[in-house]
Amino acid sequence: MDAINAPCAVMNRLPEGFLDCPADKLIDILPGPTLFDLPGHDPHPLFVSTLLHGNEYSGLAAMQSVLRRHAARGLPRALLFFVGNIRAAAANVRTLPDQLDYNRVWPGALYPDHPQALQARWIYDYAARRGLFASIDIHNNTGFNPHYACIRKLEPKFIELARLFSRIVVHSQRPVGTHAAAFADLCPAMTVECGKAGAGAATAHAIELVEAALSIAHLPEHPPAPHDVELLRTYAIVKPPAEASFSFDGTPADFMFPAGIDHMNFSELAPGASFGKARAGMRLDILPGEGDEKEPGEYFDYSDGEIRLSRAAIPAMLTVDPRAVKLDCLCYLMHRIDLDGERERL
């Protein structure tokens, strides 16, 4: 039965046609953002969120496959499955102009009284009453990145959850208002980045992850061996100033980034690595990536109009999609850390 007078549709059954419905057609069969509350043999639910960004649909395809597999015999674990921004999915865009980013509206968001944030708070409170086992938020990205997981807390259960997906684990405190950051106060929680939407490997990897999380009885409470996990931490978020122009194809602009800049993702870059060119006086915004608002300091040198790293760093999420840059950022800058959260010396 659907929940009555709730700010989000809640269903305990899948509507006809859902399992074969592409993301851009969900708007025809769902009333809006929808939370499916499905029973399983273990009553402690796994929470899975998909389509928080409308053009990142590998998570939806993965969940449809998982649900088809278990249609006859039932789920091994109860499942709370959230399908988010179906309006943006219908337009195949991350977020519509009249919307906030669906992954910036969860408890801890900058605009807690916005209708989307109130809806997210209602979903969070609903899930909190259920005694969650774990939470997974499935995303795609637009640049060349390995598949990796992001966690808010450096605790063994969080790391072990992340290792179900990848040995590459990013400890991230920013941005605020994300699904994984909010749910980290309820259970082990993570965001997974599955590469580009539409890639078969993205969907297949997400299926493997969800099947594993539904099937395991518990998450280990002891830390993994250091060689079993590659830990990084986001120290800075890089954005062009809001008023600045930028290009990736050589078009004259305030910032001219190379066409293949996203191939530098997760590379160990030394000081001097080039990020492109900048007009005289233009500087990229460098925002804190850590939770204590600690100023990250300068990461770039702009001598002779060249944008060059002034200290070693590992970039993530570099993209050549101008819309993604405007809605999110150019990239994140990371450093390696150990299991105690201490930054490793280079």
C-alpha positions as CSV (number, residue, x, y, z in Angstrom):
1,M,0.0,0.0,0.0
2,D,1.2,3.5,-0.8
3,A,1.9,5.9,2.1
4,I,-0.9,8.5,2.5
5,N,-0.2,12.3,2.7
6,A,3.6,11.8,2.5
7,P,5.9,14.2,0.7
8,C,7.3,11.3,-1.2
9,A,5.5,8.3,-2.7
10,V,6.2,5.1,-0.8
11,M,5.3,1.8,-2.4
12,N,5.7,-1.8,-1.3
13,R,5.2,-3.3,-4.7
14,L,6.6,-2.4,-8.1
15,P,4.2,-0.8,-10.6
16,E,3.6,-2.7,-13.8
17,G,6.3,-2.2,-16.4
18,F,8.8,-0.7,-13.9
19,L,11.5,-3.4,-14.3
20,D,11.8,-2.8,-18.1
21,C,11.3,1.0,-18.0
22,P,14.2,3.2,-19.1
23,A,15.1,6.1,-16.9
24,D,13.6,8.7,-19.3
25,K,10.2,7.0,-19.3
26,L,9.8,6.6,-15.5
27,I,7.9,9.8,-15.4
28,D,5.1,8.0,-17.2
29,I,4.7,5.3,-14.4
30,L,5.8,6.9,-11.2
31,P,4.1,9.9,-9.5
32,G,7.4,11.5,-8.7
33,P,10.4,10.6,-6.5
34,T,9.5,7.2,-5.1
35,L,10.7,5.1,-2.2
36,F,10.1,1.4,-2.6
37,D,9.8,-0.5,0.7
38,L,10.3,-4.1,-0.2
39,P,10.4,-7.1,2.2
40,G,13.3,-9.6,2.5
41,H,14.4,-12.6,4.6
42,D,16.5,-10.4,6.8
43,P,14.4,-7.5,8.1
44,H,17.2,-5.0,8.5
45,P,17.1,-3.1,5.2
46,L,19.7,-2.1,2.7
47,F,19.0,1.4,1.4
48,V,19.9,2.0,-2.2
49,S,19.4,5.4,-3.9
50,T,19.5,6.0,-7.7
51,L,18.8,8.8,-10.1
52,L,19.7,11.6,-7.7
53,H,21.1,12.9,-10.9
54,G,18.8,12.4,-13.8
55,N,21.4,11.5,-16.4
56,E,23.2,8.9,-14.2
57,Y,21.1,5.8,-14.8
58,S,23.4,2.9,-14.3
59,G,22.1,2.5,-10.7
60,L,18.5,2.2,-12.0
61,A,19.4,-0.4,-14.6
62,A,21.4,-2.4,-11.9
63,M,18.5,-2.4,-9.5
64,Q,16.0,-3.4,-12.2
65,S,18.3,-6.4,-12.9
66,V,18.6,-7.3,-9.2
67,L,14.9,-7.1,-8.7
68,R,14.2,-9.3,-11.7
69,R,16.6,-11.9,-10.4
70,H,14.8,-12.1,-7.0
71,A,11.3,-11.7,-8.3
72,A,10.4,-15.4,-7.8
73,R,12.2,-16.3,-4.5
74,G,12.2,-13.0,-2.7
75,L,15.0,-10.7,-1.6
76,P,17.6,-12.0,0.9
77,R,17.4,-8.7,2.8
78,A,14.7,-6.0,3.1
79,L,15.3,-3.2,0.6
80,L,14.5,0.5,0.7
81,F,15.0,1.6,-2.9
82,F,14.8,5.3,-3.7
83,V,14.3,6.5,-7.3
84,G,15.0,10.2,-7.3
85,N,14.9,12.9,-10.0
86,I,12.7,11.3,-12.6
87,R,11.9,14.8,-14.1
88,A,15.6,15.4,-14.9
89,A,15.8,11.8,-16.1
90,A,13.1,12.5,-18.6
91,A,15.3,15.3,-20.1
92,N,18.5,13.3,-19.6
93,V,20.1,16.0,-17.6
94,R,21.7,16.1,-14.1
95,T,19.3,18.6,-12.6
96,L,16.6,20.9,-14.1
97,P,16.9,24.7,-13.8
98,D,14.1,25.0,-11.3
99,Q,15.6,22.3,-9.0
100,L,18.3,22.0,-6.4
101,D,20.7,19.2,-6.9
102,Y,19.1,16.0,-5.5
103,N,22.4,15.1,-3.9
104,R,22.8,18.4,-2.0
105,V,19.4,18.4,-0.1
106,W,19.8,15.7,2.5
107,P,20.1,16.5,6.3
108,G,23.1,18.9,6.7
109,A,22.2,20.7,3.5
110,L,22.6,24.5,3.1
111,Y,18.9,25.1,2.4
112,P,17.1,22.8,5.0
113,D,13.7,24.5,4.5
114,H,13.6,24.1,0.7
115,P,10.8,21.6,-0.3
116,Q,13.3,19.2,-1.8
117,A,15.2,19.2,1.5
118,L,12.0,18.7,3.5
119,Q,11.2,15.7,1.3
120,A,14.7,14.3,1.8
121,R,14.4,14.8,5.5
122,W,11.1,12.8,5.5
123,I,12.8,9.9,3.6
124,Y,15.7,10.0,6.0
125,D,13.4,9.9,9.0
126,Y,11.4,7.0,7.5
127,A,14.7,5.1,6.9
128,A,15.9,5.9,10.4
129,R,13.0,4.1,12.0
130,R,13.9,0.9,10.1
131,G,17.3,0.0,11.6
132,L,19.3,0.1,8.4
133,F,22.0,-2.4,7.6
134,A,23.8,-0.1,5.2
135,S,23.2,2.6,2.5
136,I,24.5,2.8,-1.0
137,D,24.1,5.8,-3.4
138,I,24.9,4.8,-7.0
139,H,26.2,7.5,-9.4
140,N,27.9,7.8,-12.8
141,N,30.3,10.5,-13.8
142,T,31.3,12.3,-17.0
143,G,35.1,12.0,-17.1
144,F,37.5,9.1,-17.2
145,N,37.6,7.7,-13.6
146,P,38.2,4.3,-12.2
147,H,35.2,2.8,-10.3
148,Y,35.6,4.0,-6.7
149,A,33.7,4.5,-3.4
150,C,33.4,7.6,-1.2
151,I,32.8,7.4,2.5
152,R,32.2,10.0,5.2
153,K,33.7,8.1,8.2
154,L,37.0,6.2,8.4
155,E,35.5,3.4,10.4
156,P,36.0,-0.3,9.7
157,K,32.4,-1.0,8.7
158,F,32.4,1.9,6.3
159,I,35.7,0.8,4.7
160,E,34.5,-2.8,4.4
161,L,31.3,-1.7,2.8
162,A,33.3,0.4,0.3
163,R,35.6,-2.6,-0.4
164,L,32.5,-4.6,-1.6
165,F,32.8,-2.2,-4.6
166,S,36.4,-1.2,-5.0
167,R,39.8,-1.1,-3.2
168,I,39.9,2.6,-4.1
169,V,38.2,4.5,-1.3
170,V,37.9,8.2,-1.0
171,H,37.3,9.8,2.4
172,S,35.3,13.0,1.7
173,Q,33.7,15.6,4.0
174,R,32.5,17.9,1.2
175,P,30.2,18.8,-0.4
176,V,27.5,19.0,2.3
177,G,24.0,17.7,2.0
178,T,24.9,14.5,0.2
179,H,22.9,11.3,0.7
180,A,25.9,9.4,1.9
181,A,26.9,12.1,4.4
182,A,23.5,12.2,5.9
183,F,23.0,8.4,6.1
184,A,26.5,8.0,7.7
185,D,24.8,9.0,10.9
186,L,22.4,6.0,10.6
187,C,24.6,3.1,9.3
188,P,27.6,2.4,7.2
189,A,27.0,4.5,4.0
190,M,28.8,5.3,0.8
191,T,28.5,6.8,-2.6
192,V,29.8,4.7,-5.5
193,E,31.1,6.1,-8.8
194,C,30.5,3.6,-11.6
195,G,32.1,5.4,-14.5
196,K,30.1,6.7,-17.4
197,A,26.4,6.1,-17.8
198,G,25.5,3.6,-20.5
199,A,28.7,1.6,-20.1
200,G,27.9,-2.1,-19.6
201,A,30.7,-2.4,-17.0
202,A,29.0,0.3,-14.9
203,T,25.8,-1.5,-14.6
204,A,27.4,-4.9,-14.1
205,H,29.6,-3.6,-11.3
206,A,26.7,-2.0,-9.5
207,I,24.7,-5.3,-9.8
208,E,27.6,-7.2,-8.1
209,L,27.8,-4.6,-5.3
210,V,24.0,-4.7,-4.5
211,E,23.9,-8.5,-4.7
212,A,26.8,-8.7,-2.2
213,A,25.3,-6.1,0.1
214,L,21.9,-7.9,0.1
215,S,23.6,-11.3,0.8
216,I,26.2,-10.7,3.5
217,A,25.1,-11.2,7.1
218,H,27.3,-8.5,8.6
219,L,30.2,-6.1,7.9
220,P,33.5,-6.8,9.6
221,E,34.3,-4.6,12.6
222,H,38.1,-4.8,12.2
223,P,40.1,-2.7,9.7
224,P,41.5,-4.3,6.6
225,A,45.1,-4.9,6.0
226,P,46.8,-1.7,4.6
227,H,47.6,-3.4,1.3
228,D,43.9,-4.3,0.8
229,V,42.7,-0.8,0.4
230,E,43.8,2.4,-1.4
231,L,42.7,5.3,0.8
232,L,42.6,8.9,-0.4
233,R,41.1,12.0,1.1
234,T,39.6,15.1,-0.7
235,Y,41.6,18.2,0.4
236,A,40.3,20.7,-2.1
237,I,37.5,21.4,-4.5
238,V,38.4,23.3,-7.7
239,K,35.9,25.5,-9.5
240,P,36.2,28.3,-12.1
241,P,34.7,31.5,-10.7
242,A,31.0,31.8,-11.4
243,E,31.5,34.7,-13.8
244,A,34.4,33.2,-15.7
245,S,34.3,31.7,-19.1
246,F,36.1,28.4,-19.9
247,S,36.6,26.0,-22.7
248,F,38.0,22.6,-23.5
249,D,38.4,22.9,-27.3
250,G,40.8,25.8,-27.7
251,T,38.1,28.5,-27.9
252,P,39.4,31.7,-26.3
253,A,38.2,32.0,-22.7
254,D,39.2,33.1,-19.2
255,F,40.3,29.5,-18.7
256,M,41.3,27.2,-21.5
257,F,41.6,23.6,-20.3
258,P,43.0,20.8,-22.6
259,A,40.6,18.5,-24.3
260,G,42.0,15.4,-22.6
261,I,42.2,16.8,-19.1
262,D,39.9,14.1,-17.7
263,H,42.6,11.5,-18.5
264,M,44.6,12.9,-15.6
265,N,42.0,11.6,-13.0
266,F,43.5,9.5,-10.2
267,S,47.1,10.1,-11.5
268,E,49.9,11.0,-9.2
269,L,50.7,14.5,-10.5
270,A,53.9,16.2,-9.6
271,P,54.4,20.0,-9.2
272,G,54.4,21.6,-12.6
273,A,51.7,19.4,-14.2
274,S,49.7,21.6,-16.6
275,F,45.9,22.2,-16.3
276,G,45.8,24.6,-19.3
277,K,45.9,28.4,-19.6
278,A,44.4,31.4,-17.8
279,R,43.9,35.0,-18.8
280,A,46.0,37.5,-16.9
281,G,44.6,37.9,-13.3
282,M,42.3,35.0,-13.5
283,R,42.5,32.4,-10.7
284,L,40.6,29.2,-10.0
285,D,38.5,29.0,-6.8
286,I,40.0,26.5,-4.3
287,L,37.4,25.5,-1.7
288,P,37.9,23.4,1.4
289,G,37.5,19.6,1.0
290,E,37.8,18.8,4.6
291,G,35.0,19.0,7.2
292,D,36.6,21.6,9.5
293,E,36.6,24.3,6.7
294,K,40.4,24.3,6.9
295,E,41.7,26.4,4.1
296,P,43.4,24.1,1.6
297,G,45.9,26.8,0.4
298,E,46.9,27.4,-3.1
299,Y,47.4,24.5,-5.5
300,F,48.2,26.3,-8.7
301,D,50.8,28.6,-10.1
302,Y,49.8,31.0,-13.0
303,S,53.1,32.2,-14.3
304,D,53.1,33.2,-18.0
305,G,49.4,32.4,-18.3
306,E,50.0,28.6,-17.7
307,I,47.9,26.9,-15.0
308,R,50.4,24.5,-13.3
309,L,50.2,22.5,-10.1
310,S,52.3,24.1,-7.4
311,R,52.4,21.0,-5.3
312,A,51.7,17.3,-5.8
313,A,48.1,16.1,-5.9
314,I,45.8,13.5,-7.2
315,P,42.8,14.8,-9.1
316,A,39.4,13.2,-9.4
317,M,36.2,13.9,-11.4
318,L,38.0,16.1,-13.9
319,T,35.5,16.4,-16.8
320,V,35.2,18.1,-20.2
321,D,31.5,18.5,-19.8
322,P,30.8,22.3,-19.3
323,R,27.4,21.6,-17.7
324,A,29.0,19.3,-15.1
325,V,31.6,21.9,-14.3
326,K,29.0,24.6,-13.8
327,L,26.7,22.4,-11.7
328,D,29.4,20.8,-9.6
329,C,33.1,21.6,-10.0
330,L,36.1,21.2,-12.3
331,C,37.7,18.6,-10.0
332,Y,38.6,17.4,-6.5
333,L,42.2,17.3,-5.4
334,M,43.2,14.4,-3.2
335,H,46.2,13.0,-1.2
336,R,46.8,9.5,0.0
337,I,46.1,8.7,3.7
338,D,46.7,5.7,5.9
339,L,44.1,3.8,7.9
340,D,44.4,6.2,10.8
341,G,43.5,9.1,8.5
342,E,47.1,10.5,8.5
343,R,48.3,12.0,5.2
344,E,51.0,9.9,3.7
345,R,54.3,11.6,2.9
346,L,55.2,11.7,-0.8
